[in-house]
Amino acid sequence: MNIKPIRYSILAADLLWMLGALALGIYVRYAGMKGPFYFASHLQLYSVMIFAAVVTWIFLYFRMTLDGFKGGWRLFAMLSQIIVAVSVLMIVLLAFSFLAKLYYSRLVLLSFALFFSVGLVGLRCIARFLVTSRLRNTADDRCVILGHGPIARELAVKIAAHPELPFHIVGFLFPGESEVFNGFTSSIGAPPSTSVKTLQVLNLLVQQKVQKLIIAMPESHGAEIRKLISECRMASIQVHLVPQWYDLYLSKAKLLEIDGLPLISLQERDPIAFGFALKRTMDVIVGSGILLLVSPILAASAFVVYSRKGKAFRTELRCGKNGIPFRMYRLNVDRRATCTKPYERMMVRWSVTELPQLWNVLNGDMSLVGPRPEAPERIKYYSDWHGQRLKVPAGVTGLAQVHGLREQHPSEDKARFDLQYIFNWSPLLDLSLILQTVWTLLFRGLRQEPVSSEAASFVKTSNDFVGREVVDVNRP
């Protein structure tokens, strides 16, 4: 599975467009005033700047994974990443020009930033079109997942969210010992709940032109699976294995080989003290700015609630970093009440009820971005896997929230996103998630829906896979 050509192609297109965006910026500033020769002379003047821009963009591209496909294709996540990356790029260029005493036109720099940003979005949309269009030959990507548990379902959902991957799932197989169904789609041609003997599985895969098999099952069927793997390899069907110890969310898996014996190395990534200090500094600076910006909304909302209920704010007991309890602030609105007034529904829909938590951020109880804090009643039932959420400060928003998950959703679903966030944390990721939260709130509020489109899409995708037809593989 090699997707590096796609990523490097997008990077090469970015760098070419960087030159084009700079040329357009210079043209906007100079060409209309003093002619094309004056315009050409300025291209050389900006050559030093473009060198610094290329080096900076290559670093940001790999550091932030700016190909647009990380975490699955989501337009507003990609747009937020680009806004943050271009903003950092412009700060670096301004600092470079100041230190090098190179004085560039502000109009050129502004035009360059705008043209470059628009082009980056367009390039990624083109890339997605190419990997999802009929121009791409998917015959060699036809894939079947062997398994029917939560790992198999999650794998199918993740692959569906990554159109750049060389997998096109056409169905599922699982050893027949229950009536649970997950299986081939109707395009395979097998009737629902079809029973296929183990010896017939390979013939079925070859008949349906399946090129890849992903095994996501426990070891309880080890002998049977080994036999199937051997037969698939002889038939030139690629076999991929999901490790049995799947709890890799806070570990970076690295494959080692010792004289042909494969080893999977799990490298734990614990947050370092410097990272916490940097995150705390960002929380104070950015949190103060956001609080100043939303103060009129918060003050008006608090006045309305106070005039109707006699009390503007309420506190709820939550657990933060390392499970330490604290009082979390909210507007005095019952979010779970069935009979609420219009102003309360509006505040809940736009998450105005959560704005007082900015005081928790400034007090150090919470962070702007992180796993949402949960009540002690939920924390006491945490497994060791869930407990990893408590390694970092709780957040006002997080990766789970921009995917549409809210307080009423199961901790299991939120933990998967939260642990991915912890493992991939960076200051730039926090800024990107803050922007994504703004998009999520805008679309949820304007559509007047309690659940964001990402969540609905996630549920729909899951149901698409769960509701497929079945090929039941019975033991011989």
Solvent accessible surface area in square Angstrom, and as a share of the most:
residue,aa,sasa,rsa
1,M,148,0.66
2,N,104,0.53
3,I,25,0.13
4,K,123,0.52
5,P,77,0.49
6,I,46,0.23
7,R,82,0.30
8,Y,117,0.44
9,S,71,0.46
10,I,10,0.05
11,L,14,0.07
12,A,51,0.40
13,A,32,0.25
14,D,0,0.00
15,L,39,0.20
16,L,128,0.64
17,W,73,0.26
18,M,0,0.00
19,L,92,0.46
20,G,25,0.24
21,A,0,0.00
22,L,7,0.04
23,A,32,0.25
24,L,70,0.35
25,G,0,0.00
26,I,0,0.00
27,Y,126,0.48
28,V,80,0.46
29,R,70,0.25
30,Y,24,0.09
31,A,14,0.11
32,G,79,0.76
33,M,124,0.55
34,K,124,0.53
35,G,24,0.23
36,P,95,0.59
37,F,181,0.75
38,Y,78,0.30
39,F,38,0.16
40,A,54,0.42
41,S,62,0.40
42,H,20,0.09
43,L,73,0.36
44,Q,145,0.64
45,L,87,0.43
46,Y,1,0.00
47,S,52,0.34
48,V,72,0.41
49,M,0,0.00
50,I,22,0.11
51,F,143,0.60
52,A,13,0.10
53,A,0,0.00
54,V,39,0.23
55,V,81,0.47
56,T,19,0.11
57,W,0,0.00
58,I,64,0.33
59,F,131,0.54
60,L,4,0.02
61,Y,4,0.02
62,F,104,0.43
63,R,111,0.40
64,M,14,0.06
65,T,29,0.17
66,L,3,0.01
67,D,2,0.01
68,G,6,0.06
69,F,2,0.01
70,K,92,0.39
71,G,53,0.51
72,G,3,0.03
73,W,43,0.15
74,R,41,0.15
75,L,76,0.38
76,F,57,0.24
77,A,15,0.12
78,M,5,0.02
79,L,43,0.21
80,S,0,0.00
81,Q,27,0.12
82,I,2,0.01
83,I,69,0.35
84,V,9,0.05
85,A,0,0.00
86,V,9,0.05
87,S,53,0.34
88,V,36,0.21
89,L,0,0.00
90,M,25,0.11
91,I,115,0.59
92,V,55,0.32
93,L,1,0.01
94,L,93,0.46
95,A,49,0.38
96,F,63,0.26
97,S,10,0.07
98,F,158,0.66
99,L,140,0.70
100,A,47,0.36
101,K,150,0.64
102,L,50,0.25
103,Y,180,0.69
104,Y,24,0.09
105,S,21,0.13
106,R,208,0.76
107,L,83,0.41
108,V,0,0.00
109,L,12,0.06
110,L,107,0.53
111,S,10,0.07
112,F,0,0.00
113,A,14,0.11
114,L,108,0.54
115,F,69,0.29
116,F,0,0.00
117,S,27,0.18
118,V,110,0.63
119,G,14,0.14
120,L,0,0.00
121,V,33,0.19
122,G,31,0.30
123,L,46,0.23
124,R,0,0.00
125,C,54,0.32
126,I,99,0.50
127,A,14,0.11
128,R,91,0.33
129,F,122,0.51
130,L,90,0.45
131,V,20,0.11
132,T,67,0.39
133,S,18,0.12
134,R,244,0.89
135,L,143,0.71
136,R,59,0.21
137,N,104,0.53
138,T,56,0.33
139,A,54,0.42
140,D,89,0.46
141,D,14,0.07
142,R,52,0.19
143,C,0,0.00
144,V,0,0.00
145,I,0,0.00
146,L,6,0.03
147,G,0,0.00
148,H,53,0.24
149,G,25,0.24
150,P,82,0.52
151,I,50,0.26
152,A,0,0.00
153,R,82,0.30
154,E,26,0.12
155,L,38,0.19
156,A,0,0.00
157,V,14,0.08
158,K,76,0.32
159,I,14,0.07
160,A,51,0.40
161,A,42,0.32
162,H,37,0.17
163,P,27,0.17
164,E,8,0.04
165,L,30,0.15
166,P,28,0.18
167,F,26,0.11
168,H,85,0.38
169,I,15,0.08
170,V,4,0.02
171,G,0,0.00
172,F,1,0.00
173,L,0,0.00
174,F,2,0.01
175,P,7,0.04
176,G,20,0.19
177,E,119,0.53
178,S,50,0.32
179,E,171,0.77
180,V,77,0.44
181,F,106,0.44
182,N,2,0.01
183,G,0,0.00
184,F,1,0.00
185,T,26,0.15
186,S,84,0.54
187,S,84,0.54
188,I,3,0.02
189,G,62,0.59
190,A,11,0.09
191,P,88,0.55
192,P,91,0.57
193,S,82,0.53
194,T,36,0.21
195,S,63,0.41
196,V,12,0.07
197,K,106,0.45
198,T,7,0.04
199,L,112,0.56
200,Q,92,0.41
201,V,0,0.00
202,L,34,0.17
203,N,101,0.52
204,L,23,0.12
205,L,0,0.00
206,V,83,0.48
207,Q,129,0.57
208,Q,29,0.13
209,K,142,0.60
210,V,3,0.02
211,Q,64,0.28
212,K,14,0.06
213,L,0,0.00
214,I,8,0.04
215,I,6,0.03
216,A,8,0.07
217,M,9,0.04
218,P,81,0.51
219,E,118,0.53
220,S,80,0.52
221,H,13,0.06
222,G,13,0.12
223,A,73,0.57
224,E,31,0.14
225,I,17,0.09
226,R,158,0.58
227,K,95,0.40
228,L,10,0.05
229,I,32,0.16
230,S,56,0.36
231,E,31,0.14
232,C,0,0.00
233,R,175,0.64
234,M,155,0.69
235,A,39,0.30
236,S,93,0.60
237,I,9,0.05
238,Q,100,0.44
239,V,38,0.22
240,H,52,0.23
241,L,117,0.58
242,V,22,0.12
243,P,44,0.28
244,Q,78,0.35
245,W,212,0.74
246,Y,56,0.21
247,D,77,0.40
248,L,37,0.18
249,Y,26,0.10
250,L,5,0.03
251,S,10,0.06
252,K,119,0.50
253,A,54,0.42
254,K,104,0.44
255,L,125,0.62
256,L,77,0.38
257,E,129,0.58
258,I,98,0.50
259,D,149,0.77
260,G,54,0.51
261,L,111,0.55
262,P,85,0.53
263,L,75,0.37
264,I,85,0.43
265,S,31,0.20
266,L,79,0.39
267,Q,81,0.36
268,E,108,0.48
269,R,108,0.39
270,D,86,0.45
271,P,48,0.30
272,I,113,0.58
273,A,84,0.65
274,F,141,0.59
275,G,10,0.09
276,F,51,0.21
277,A,58,0.45
278,L,61,0.30
279,K,11,0.05
280,R,85,0.31
281,T,69,0.40
282,M,31,0.14
283,D,7,0.04
284,V,62,0.35
285,I,118,0.60
286,V,40,0.23
287,G,0,0.00
288,S,49,0.32
289,G,39,0.38
290,I,46,0.23
291,L,21,0.10
292,L,143,0.71
293,L,141,0.70
294,V,22,0.12
295,S,43,0.28
296,P,91,0.57
297,I,94,0.48
298,L,15,0.08
299,A,64,0.50
300,A,59,0.46
301,S,11,0.07
302,A,13,0.10
303,F,142,0.59
304,V,48,0.28
305,V,0,0.00
306,Y,127,0.48
307,S,67,0.44
308,R,143,0.52
309,K,87,0.37
310,G,52,0.50
311,K,117,0.49
312,A,15,0.12
313,F,80,0.33
314,R,72,0.26
315,T,56,0.33
316,E,34,0.15
317,L,73,0.37
318,R,25,0.09
319,C,9,0.05
320,G,3,0.03
321,K,67,0.28
322,N,104,0.53
323,G,23,0.22
324,I,111,0.56
325,P,80,0.51
326,F,23,0.09
327,R,123,0.45
328,M,0,0.00
329,Y,78,0.30
330,R,6,0.02
331,L,0,0.00
332,N,28,0.14
333,V,2,0.01
334,D,68,0.35
335,R,53,0.19
336,R,172,0.63
337,A,39,0.31
338,T,136,0.79
339,C,128,0.76
340,T,25,0.14
341,K,110,0.46
342,P,96,0.61
343,Y,28,0.11
344,E,13,0.06
345,R,123,0.45
346,M,96,0.43
347,M,7,0.03
348,V,29,0.17
349,R,53,0.19
350,W,75,0.26
351,S,17,0.11
352,V,20,0.11
353,T,0,0.00
354,E,19,0.08
355,L,36,0.18
356,P,1,0.01
357,Q,0,0.00
358,L,7,0.04
359,W,127,0.45
360,N,0,0.00
361,V,0,0.00
362,L,47,0.23
363,N,94,0.48
364,G,42,0.40
365,D,52,0.27
366,M,4,0.02
367,S,1,0.01
368,L,11,0.06
369,V,1,0.01
370,G,1,0.01
371,P,4,0.03
372,R,29,0.11
373,P,10,0.06
374,E,9,0.04
375,A,24,0.19
376,P,39,0.25
377,E,110,0.49
378,R,81,0.30
379,I,29,0.14
380,K,138,0.59
381,Y,175,0.66
382,Y,37,0.14
383,S,57,0.37
384,D,137,0.71
385,W,34,0.12
386,H,29,0.13
387,G,26,0.25
388,Q,33,0.15
389,R,5,0.02
390,L,30,0.15
391,K,67,0.29
392,V,12,0.07
393,P,28,0.18
394,A,6,0.05
395,G,0,0.00
396,V,35,0.20
397,T,12,0.07
398,G,1,0.01
399,L,28,0.14
400,A,0,0.00
401,Q,32,0.14
402,V,1,0.00
403,H,24,0.11
404,G,3,0.02
405,L,12,0.06
406,R,27,0.10
407,E,45,0.20
408,Q,107,0.48
409,H,38,0.17
410,P,75,0.47
411,S,19,0.13
412,E,68,0.30
413,D,52,0.27
414,K,3,0.01
415,A,0,0.00
416,R,52,0.19
417,F,26,0.11
418,D,2,0.01
419,L,0,0.00
420,Q,46,0.21
421,Y,5,0.02
422,I,7,0.04
423,F,34,0.14
424,N,53,0.27
425,W,47,0.17
426,S,10,0.07
427,P,35,0.22
428,L,31,0.16
429,L,37,0.19
430,D,6,0.03
431,L,59,0.29
432,S,1,0.01
433,L,1,0.00
434,I,30,0.15
435,L,52,0.26
436,Q,10,0.05
437,T,27,0.16
438,V,71,0.41
439,W,62,0.22
440,T,14,0.08
441,L,46,0.23
442,L,72,0.36
443,F,79,0.33
444,R,14,0.05
445,G,2,0.02
446,L,129,0.64
447,R,95,0.35
448,Q,125,0.55
449,E,72,0.32
450,P,92,0.58
451,V,46,0.26
452,S,4,0.02
453,S,47,0.30
454,E,38,0.17
455,A,3,0.02
456,A,57,0.44
457,S,63,0.40
458,F,85,0.35
459,V,83,0.48
460,K,130,0.55
461,T,34,0.20
462,S,28,0.18
463,N,90,0.46
464,D,71,0.37
465,F,12,0.05
466,V,57,0.33
467,G,54,0.52
468,R,49,0.18
469,E,44,0.20
470,V,9,0.05
471,V,0,0.00
472,D,29,0.15
473,V,8,0.05
474,N,40,0.21
475,R,128,0.47
476,P,131,0.82
